[in-house]
Amino acid sequence: MKKLKIHLLLISVAICSADKLQSQTSIGYEFLLGGSFLSNTHLSANKPLSDPKTLSGSFMTFATTGKGAIQLKPGLGASVQTFGLNKTIERVSGRSVFRDFPAGQKYSYSYLQQVFTDVTLGAMYTLPIDARRMLLQMEAGVTAGYMVYSETQFSLKRNDENSVSVHSSNVKNLNPFRYGLYLKCNYARSGTEKNAWIIYSLSGNYYFNDLFTHSNYTPGKSFSVMIGAAVFINKKSSR
């Protein structure tokens, strides 16, 4: 948590020192879709996006405010983080344990899914591309979330026709908090009046927290890569 406070302080200082061209406030809505992965490759599935159940996504409401090319961008929203796994997660004596699949049986999928409420705080640099109201934006900041739901499920193939699925919610020993850094590249285009923009984004998040408070495996750190779009509207501007 100390690291998170330090990151927030550094971003605030950077914003306060930004130049003074035009002050502008905007409000927007963003939707991203992509994949989440674990640094421990022994747990990650070979094809983490092979099934729709392994997709991750987020929805954020955000504001931008500041002067000149650098703006402050706080956000609030919710996200789904899903990891494709090559093991099962089972409850043993009140805690979560990773287990290999039964010998001789194939599996269709195995995943761990978490739902978070998220807050973000970033600094965004805007560079005009040409006179046709197109912008390129680079954005970096901190993100923190609190887990409100979790589940795990896997499906085993018994034979060519039948399979069995095992589902469990509120997975034990998961860390309810996550915190990390994000980096985002945006391509933005406005309407004729320059008061509404559509943004296409490529985003990457890296989280410093451990996924489990304790388990028989160390999953490692987690990260995600997503693409998506956002719409935001300029509310006011002043010199």
C-alpha positions in Angstrom: 0.0 0.0 0.0 3.0 2.3 0.6 4.1 1.8 -3.0 0.6 2.8 -4.2 0.7 6.1 -2.2 4.1 6.9 -3.6 2.9 6.4 -7.2 -0.1 8.6 -6.6 2.1 11.3 -5.2 4.5 11.2 -8.2 1.7 11.5 -10.7 0.1 14.4 -8.8 3.4 16.3 -8.9 3.8 15.7 -12.6 0.3 17.0 -13.3 0.8 20.1 -11.2 3.9 21.0 -13.2 2.2 20.7 -16.6 2.1 23.7 -19.0 -0.7 26.2 -19.2 -2.5 26.4 -22.6 -6.2 25.6 -22.2 -8.0 24.2 -19.3 -10.6 21.6 -20.2 -12.8 19.1 -18.4 -14.2 16.0 -20.1 -16.3 13.0 -19.0 -16.2 9.6 -20.7 -17.0 5.9 -20.7 -14.6 3.2 -21.7 -15.0 -0.5 -22.5 -12.0 -2.8 -22.9 -11.8 -6.5 -23.7 -8.8 -8.8 -23.7 -6.9 -11.4 -21.7 -5.3 -11.8 -18.3 -2.2 -13.9 -17.6 0.0 -15.2 -14.8 3.7 -14.9 -14.7 3.9 -18.6 -13.5 3.7 -20.4 -16.8 3.3 -23.8 -15.1 -0.3 -22.7 -14.2 -1.3 -20.9 -17.4 -3.2 -22.7 -20.1 -1.5 -23.2 -23.4 -4.4 -21.4 -25.1 -5.6 -18.8 -22.6 -8.1 -17.3 -25.2 -9.4 -20.6 -26.6 -12.7 -20.3 -24.8 -14.9 -17.3 -24.2 -14.9 -18.0 -20.5 -11.2 -17.0 -20.4 -11.8 -13.4 -21.6 -11.3 -10.4 -19.4 -13.0 -7.0 -19.6 -13.5 -3.7 -17.9 -15.9 -0.8 -17.9 -14.8 2.6 -16.6 -16.3 6.0 -16.2 -13.6 8.6 -16.2 -12.9 12.4 -16.3 -10.0 14.3 -17.8 -9.0 17.8 -16.6 -5.9 19.9 -16.8 -4.0 22.5 -18.8 -2.2 22.1 -22.1 -1.1 18.8 -23.5 -0.9 17.0 -20.1 -4.1 16.2 -18.2 -5.1 14.4 -15.1 -7.4 11.4 -15.6 -9.2 9.8 -12.6 -11.5 6.8 -13.2 -14.0 4.6 -11.5 -15.5 1.3 -12.7 -15.7 -2.5 -12.6 -13.7 -5.3 -14.3 -13.7 -9.0 -14.8 -10.3 -10.8 -14.6 -10.1 -14.3 -15.9 -7.2 -16.7 -16.0 -7.1 -19.8 -18.2 -5.5 -22.6 -16.2 -4.0 -26.0 -16.8 -4.9 -27.2 -13.3 -8.0 -27.4 -11.1 -8.6 -25.3 -8.0 -10.2 -27.3 -5.2 -11.1 -26.6 -1.5 -9.1 -28.7 0.9 -9.4 -28.0 4.7 -10.8 -24.6 4.1 -8.2 -23.4 1.6 -7.7 -23.4 -2.2 -5.3 -26.0 -3.6 -4.1 -26.4 -7.2 -4.3 -30.0 -8.5 -3.4 -31.7 -11.7 -6.1 -33.1 -13.8 -6.9 -36.8 -13.3 -4.5 -39.0 -15.3 -5.8 -40.1 -18.7 -8.6 -37.5 -18.8 -8.6 -34.5 -21.1 -10.0 -31.2 -20.1 -12.0 -28.7 -22.2 -11.2 -25.6 -20.1 -10.3 -24.5 -16.6 -10.4 -21.0 -15.4 -10.3 -18.7 -12.3 -12.5 -15.6 -12.6 -12.6 -12.5 -10.3 -14.9 -9.4 -10.4 -13.4 -6.1 -9.1 -14.5 -2.6 -8.4 -11.6 -0.4 -9.6 -10.2 3.1 -9.2 -7.5 4.6 -11.5 -5.5 7.8 -11.6 -3.4 8.6 -14.6 -1.5 11.3 -16.5 -2.4 11.6 -20.2 -0.3 13.3 -22.8 -2.0 14.4 -26.0 -0.3 15.0 -29.4 -2.3 16.3 -32.4 -1.8 14.2 -35.6 -3.2 16.6 -38.2 -5.8 19.3 -38.7 -8.7 16.8 -39.1 -9.3 16.6 -35.4 -7.3 13.4 -34.8 -5.1 12.9 -31.7 -2.6 10.4 -30.4 -2.6 10.0 -26.6 -0.1 8.3 -24.3 -1.4 7.5 -20.8 0.2 6.0 -17.7 -1.0 5.7 -14.1 -1.9 3.6 -11.1 -4.8 1.3 -10.6 -6.3 -0.4 -7.5 -9.2 -2.7 -7.0 -11.3 -4.6 -4.5 -12.6 -8.1 -5.3 -16.4 -8.5 -4.9 -16.9 -12.0 -6.4 -14.8 -15.0 -7.5 -15.4 -18.4 -9.1 -13.5 -21.3 -10.6 -14.7 -23.9 -13.1 -13.3 -26.8 -15.1 -14.7 -29.2 -17.6 -13.4 -32.8 -18.1 -14.0 -34.9 -21.2 -15.1 -38.3 -20.1 -15.4 -39.6 -23.7 -16.0 -38.2 -27.2 -19.7 -37.3 -26.3 -19.9 -36.5 -22.6 -18.1 -34.1 -20.3 -18.5 -33.1 -16.7 -18.1 -29.6 -15.3 -17.2 -28.6 -11.7 -18.0 -25.1 -10.5 -17.2 -23.3 -7.3 -17.8 -19.7 -6.2 -16.2 -17.5 -3.6 -12.8 -19.1 -4.0 -10.8 -19.3 -0.7 -7.5 -17.6 0.0 -7.7 -15.1 -2.9 -6.2 -11.7 -2.2 -9.2 -9.3 -2.1 -7.0 -6.3 -3.1 -5.0 -5.7 -6.2 -2.8 -2.7 -7.2 -0.5 -2.0 -10.0 0.4 0.2 -13.0 -1.2 0.7 -16.4 0.0 2.0 -19.7 -2.3 2.9 -22.5 -2.0 4.2 -26.1 -5.1 6.0 -27.5 -6.1 7.1 -31.0 -8.8 9.7 -30.7 -11.1 11.3 -33.3 -13.6 14.1 -32.8 -16.9 15.1 -34.3 -17.3 18.3 -36.3 -17.8 20.5 -33.2 -14.8 19.0 -31.3 -17.1 18.4 -28.3 -17.4 14.6 -28.6 -14.6 12.1 -29.2 -14.3 8.4 -30.0 -11.1 6.8 -28.7 -9.6 3.4 -29.6 -7.2 2.1 -27.0 -4.5 -0.5 -26.5 -4.0 -1.0 -22.8 -1.7 -3.1 -20.5 -1.9 -3.6 -16.7 0.6 -5.1 -14.4 -0.3 -6.0 -10.8 2.2 -6.1 -7.9 0.0 -8.1 -5.4 0.1 -11.8 -5.0 -3.0 -13.6 -6.4 -3.5 -15.8 -3.3 -2.8 -15.1 0.3 -1.5 -18.7 0.6 -1.7 -21.8 -1.6 0.3 -24.9 -2.6 1.4 -23.0 -5.7 2.8 -19.6 -6.2 0.8 -18.2 -9.2 3.2 -15.2 -9.5 2.2 -11.7 -10.6 -0.7 -11.1 -13.0 -1.0 -8.8 -16.0 -3.5 -8.1 -18.7 -3.6 -6.8 -22.3 -6.8 -5.3 -23.7 -8.2 -3.4 -26.6 -11.3 -1.3 -26.6 -13.1 2.0 -27.3 -14.3 5.0 -25.3 -16.5 8.0 -25.9 -16.0 11.2 -24.0 -17.5 14.7 -24.1 -15.9 18.0 -23.4 -17.9 19.7 -20.6 -16.1 23.1 -20.5 -13.0 24.9 -21.5 -11.4 28.2 -20.4 -8.2 30.1 -20.9 
